[in-house]
Amino acid sequence: MEIKNKPVSASGNKRTFFSVLKDKCGHIISVISTVMTMQMMTAISAFADSGGGATSGGLNGDAGEAQFYEVIDFFAKWIGRIGLVVGFVGAIMFALAIKNDDAEAKTRGLMTLASGFVVFAVSQALNMFMT
């Protein structure tokens, strides 16, 4: 006995179970991705209240922020100093490369000098990153 309700493709060939499953999975995946995209587009932003009297470990929010900024300032100060030392070492390397007329050493010295000054500049411009 032959089953007469099997799906037939446009070319007249009988479709197998796996081809039907593949089509349905593609449809399901496209529906799920559309729903996820719509959820991401309609996200609601929530902001924490920073002016309240919430305490954590005996410190209110302002004291905790002050301690955080003190630690960041301490690290920034020392990282800036390290950047100056690296820049100084780069200047010495460049000076010695000029003396020896070594092109590769000149490049290394200038790169070290520039990288040290960039580290120092970023540590001094810390207020741009912290608001």
Secondary structure, 3 states (H helix, E strand, C coil): CCCCCCCECCCCCECCHHHHHHHHHHHHHHHHHHHHHHHHHCCCCCCCCCCCCCEECCEEHHHHHHHHHHHHHHHHHHHHHHHHHHHHHHHHHHHHHHHHCCHHHHHHHHHHHHHHHHHHHHHHCHHHHCC
